[in-house]
Amino acid sequence: MKKLLSACVLALLAVGAWALWPSHPVAVAPSPDTPATPALVEQGRYLATLGNCQHCHTARGQPPFSGGRAMPTPFGTVYSSNLTPSAEGLGNWTAADFYRALHHGQSRDGRWLYPAFPFNNTTHITREDSDALFAYLRTLLPATQRRPDHQMQWPYNTQAAMKVWRALYFDEGNDRTDALSANVSAEASADVKRGAYLVQGLGHCSACHAPRNELGGNADMLSLHGGLMPVLNWYAPSLHDPAAGGVQNWSTADTVALLQTGRNSQAVVTGPMAEVVQHSTQHWREADLQAVAAYLKQLPQQASAASSGKAAPRPPGTEAPPALLATGTQLYTRHCASCHGEQGEGKRTPDGQLAYPALAGNRAVTLASPVNLVHVVMNGGYGPSTAGHPRPFGMPPYVLTLTDADMAALLTYVRSAWGNQGTAVSEFEVNQFRRTQRP
C-alpha cells in the first residue's frame, strides 16, 4: 500500500512538473526567401476569405484584422489578436513564427494559445498556404490597436491548463498534410480530398459542428457530429445525419447554392451559419464549393440523438396536452400562417427557391433541442445578404410580442403538426434559453 501511494505521489509530482515547466518555441524551419508577388498576395487574400479570418479578428468599428474582438467562452473571454504588420500585431513575426501559431498552436514567445483559436483545424494547413496567408497579412495597413488582456477564470488562464488541454485534445497535423481525416480514403477523388482540406482545415467547420464536453474538448476535434455552441446557445446539427444537417441526400447544386447564396430549394440559413455565408462562403470559388459539397456528400450517414425527423416515432409520454396544442394553433394562425402557410408548406419565389421555409417536414424544426427555434422566434430569422440573393426575406422578432408560455405553445404546435414528430417545448425551456442568450 505504501509503495502504491508513493508511486501515485511521484506520478502527480511528475505531471505537475511537466505542466508547470516553461515552454519554449517549437523549432520551425524558415521559409524560402520567396518574394511577395501579387499572385502570392492574392492567394493569401483568398485563403483569409476561406478561413473567415477577418470576421473574428476585427472588432466592430475597428480597422480590418486589427483584433480585439471579444470571444466569450464558458471559461472567460478571449480577445482576438491583431494580425496587421504593426508592433502590436505581426510586425515582428516571421513566416516561421506564423506557421508555428497555425500548426503548433503556439505564439512566437512560446506561449500556448487558447483553443478559442481553432488550431486543431489550422494545424492541417500546408506550409505553402501558411506562407501565402502571411504574405497577404504583411500587406495590410498597420493598426496600432493593442489586444485587450484576456479575461479568463483560474485555472483556465494558466499555461499548465493549456498543456493539459492540448495533451487531451490536440492532434498535431503532419508538416505537409492534406487534411485527409477519417472518412476520406487514399482512393477518394481530388474533389473530395480538396473538400476535406477546406472543411477540416481553413474552413474549421468542426469548431461549431463538433460536440464538446465540459472542458470544451472532444476525443475527435475534427468531428462533424453536431453539438451545442457554448455561450451562443445555438445548436450546430450533425453533418453525418441527413435528418439533422447532413447533405448526403441533396444534389451538389443545392449544397453549393446554400453556401453561395444562403438558400436553396430546401433550406435557408440563419443564425451563426448566416454569418459564415455572409462573410466567407459566398466569396469562395465555384470549384471549392463543389469540392466541399463532394466531401460532405460522402460522409457516412449516422443518425444523431439530436434529430427526430418527420416520420420518426415520438417517444412515449412526450405528446403535447390538447389545450397547449389549441393555444399553439391559434398563435400560429395569427402570427405565422400568412408567411409559412396554413399547412406549414412555406412559400417559394417564381424560380422555385424558398422565400419563407416550409415548417412541415423541416428537419430544423424537429431537432431534439428546440434552442434554434427559440432563437428565431425571439430574435427573428434573417438570412445573409449575398451577391446571389441580395435581399433575403426575413422574420420579425417576437420577443416583445409573445410570452414564454406563448412561445412554448406555438413551438409545440409547429413541432407536432403536419406529420412532424418533435417533442413538446415547455415554458421552462423557453425561459432558460431566454436567460442564457448573449446580450
Phi, psi and omega in degrees: 000318179296320179296319179296317179296318179297320179296319179296318179296317179296320179297316179297319178296320180295317178295318179297317179296319178297315183293325185269348182294129182301142180264146176247155180302134176294136180294128178230131181294141178295153179281156174301150181283073182264127180295147180279077180290160176305324180294319180293318180296319178295322175300317179295321177300316180293322177297322177296326176291318178301321181273356180056037187295319185297326184299316181277332185262024176223119174280152183302130178081003182253164179300149180304136175068013182276000175075193177087002178285132180286132179239089182295140176227168176296349186249002182137189183248129176253143179248135184290154186276155172283122182254009179276162184278056176248172178297330179278351181243240184259017185302326182260008182271155171251170176299327178292320176300318182294317178296324177301318180294315181291314190275321184255350183067038185225134179287169183296338180268006179095355182284131177286135184278152175290142182289004167299330169279124191281062181291344172297335176264315184292344176296344180265003178281135182292158179298322180298316179292322178300315181294322179293318179298318179295320179300320178294314181299330179291343181269355182288157174293128181297136176240131185269011181294127179270138178293131175298156177293138176299146179245073183256146179284152173283139008264009185291348179270010182256152176293332176298318179296321179295323178297315181296315180300316181296320179298327182278323196230358184254122174247109183290138179284169175285162183299326180233050182288151170249022174056038176282088182283183172304152180084001177235119182268165178295337181272001182297157180292162178299324178297315180296318179295318177295320178297321177298318180298319181287316182291314185274338182258259185302320182291340181035050181297328182291346176300333176252321190271004176265137174293146181236147175264192185296338179264007180075024181233178179204148179300329176238097184285355173260009181299145177239030185272007172087152178181165178284131179277114183303148178070307178295328181057041166251149178259122175268110189290159179295134176270001174267346188250110179297343177272359180240276180231003182291149181246019183300330181262004177269159170284157177300322181298321180294318179296316178298316181298320181296318181286334185269326185238347182089002178204161171210198183286351185238339189207162170229155179256150175209176179066212183301327180292330176297324178293322178297315179295316182300312189265344187229286196295334178295340182263002180286155175290150182304319182297323180288323175296320177297320180294317178298317178300319180295319180293313182295327182292330183268002177300139179302136180279122180221123179296141179249156179293344185274351183249152175235324176081171184289319188258358182292142180292139177286134180302142179303141177084004181252008179294144181280144176298142181305321181296323179293318179295323179296316177297317179297322178299314180297317180294321179295315180299322184284320191250338194239328191297329183296333178257315186268357176091148180301327181251022179068024186277348180074183178224146182239157174277167182304334180274006176089357179278159182286132168265301174239122188295148172293144176258338176285123180073013181278119185294334177290336180283326188258013173304148182302321177267129179273012189303319181294322178296319179299317178303313185293316180293318180293309193253358182092160179236119184229126175280166180284149172275117183234166179300324180278346180206075189289338181235078183290152174287151181226168178239131182287156176283147179242018184298330179261357183259320185250138173282171176301320179295320178298313181297319179298316180294316181298312182290326176297318178297312182298323181281353182245342186275164171057030180091355176295145183240030177287157180278166180292154177249130182266157175300324179297317179299314180300316180297320180295318179295321179297318184288334184261005178289146176292143177293000000 
